Amino acid sequence: MKKKGYILLSVICAVVLIATGIILGVVMKKQSNKKTYTASIKTAEKYLEAGDYTQAVVAYKTAIEKMPEKETGYVGLANTYLEQGDTSSAKIILKKGYLVTNSSKIQYMLNGIEDGSLLVNNLKETPKKETLQKSGELSFNQNFFQKLESFTYQDYEREYGGLPEIVKVKNGEVEVVHKNLSATCFYANTSEHGDVVDTKTDTPDKTGMPEKIVVDDISVLFKNFTGEITIDELQNICGSKVDIVNKKERSYVEFESGSALIRIESDENGTISSSTAWNEIILTNANKNRTAKKSVFSGIVLNAMTSEGVEAANISLEAQGDSSHSANIKTEMDGSFSIELEADTYNITISAEDYEEETFEFTIEENSNYSGEQFTISPSLASGSARIVLEWGDYPEDLDSYLIGTTDDGTEVDVSFHNDQCTKNGEVIAELDVDEMDGHGPETITLNNLNGTYRYLVDDFTESGKLQEYGATVKVYISGKSQPEVITIAPDAGVKNVWEVFELDHGKLNILNRAAVEDYE
């Protein structure tokens, strides 16, 4: 009997010891988490004050991971995103925080972003540019709209970065913000499409498409947006009627572009006067063609000298793998095209009357769509001339071309947006044909005198410090050569804001591809 008692007592003591150990472990972990949380918040605040947003984001995320029930990490991280103009990421992290903390402060910030009152104080003013170049006519950003109409979740990840921020709104409904897309994508299961969102992982299916998108800045929807659009200007570029809707909470204009229904806040007369205006883009055809076996390949062919679409350009798509995949198509009046293709690598040859023929290589992967692709071709070159075409992505919004040098007769050449033309005795030596300020390009300089020595540079007007990360491409056309020289930023170039691309010595190209040591502003 005594033996059984000793055994029972031993068991009880062991259980107590284990329980005590577990409790002490939990307490110690909480104390450790609290210590790390406090240190991370202080570190993040220092980085934020110093303007080092990347490190501030890392530190705030560490704080949230350690103590997700605290509001300070979410609020600080949201403010860091707002300092960078990334409204969508700020909203997503605040929504995540509110679901965990039910914080009134977080709710207040969310409301402030939604009604715009918080953005007035947080969004930085874009530097104004004094340029001699005339702005082009207002038009839709076809590259962007083509993506919206055909991109799946997998396509967005490929184009704008993986590991997006995702918040679950309710079962079968999520909001997604991708790293390099300043917008919020809304995915939801419906009675017609019940598998758009995986309810086990609360992430979109790779073939799922968002049915609504809200952009941080409406300028991404247009080319040559100057900060205001009147109802007449909007009607002029729309193929359908523009309606003015006046409701208690707001007035907005409603119009269509392709299969997208767009709503943007305006005044009672239909004038849009803010780049951060409330907006929503309803994608009416989303998820209807998810079972298609072929990939959508769409884009636009542009004139390098005007940035306008090239009508009736012939596009020959020669498949390298299976010749039966090859196809031909012509561009529409606005230079756009769209075709369904099998997975393969294609040699794409684009030709048009009075243009240099050019060949590109493009790979179509299975179950992926490629929309908003931009192909720039050059008008035919005169003998003894060259053309330099700069292209890039959505960011930075404004890159600038600089051509400096001296002709054999001693004429100094300095062409950029500051001085768009260099002449002597009435003849144009070099000229900036296009100064593109809305992303993508093309931004083009034509050099009519190869008898000299020149240097070409690219400057990030927005001073993002991320030109190496975002990337850019320069194409150099030289008369007498069948294809242009294509230059991209070298992986080890170390470029922040100024990229020194090449020298041109009497028509001979010397590629430099390095960070510039001088400031050419």
Secondary structure, DSSP 4 states (H G I P E B T S, - for coil): -HHHHHHHHHHHHHHHHHHHHHHHHHHHHHHHHHHHHHHHHHHHHHHHHHT-HHHHHHHHHHHHHH-TT-HHHHHHHHHHHHHTT-HHHHHHHHHHHHHHH--HHHHHHHHHHHHSHHHHHHSPPPPP---SSPP---EE-HHHHHHHHH--HHHHHHHH-SS-EEEEEETTEEEEE-TT--EEEEEE--SS-TTSEETTTTEE-TT---SEEEES-GGGGEES--S-B-HHHHHHH-SSPPEEEE-SS-EEEEEEETTEEEEEEE-TTS-B--TT--EEEEETTTTTTTT-SSEEEEEEEEETTT--B-TT-EEEEEESS-GGG-EEEE--TTSEEEEEE-SEEEEEEEE-TTB--EEEEEEEPTT--EEEEEEEEPBPPPTT-EEEEEEE-SSSS-EEEEEEEEETT--EEEESSSS-EEEETTEEEEEEEE---SSS--EEEEE---SEEEEEEEEETT--S-HHHH-EEEEEEETT-SS-EEEE--TTS--SSEEEEEEEETTEEEEEEEE-SS---
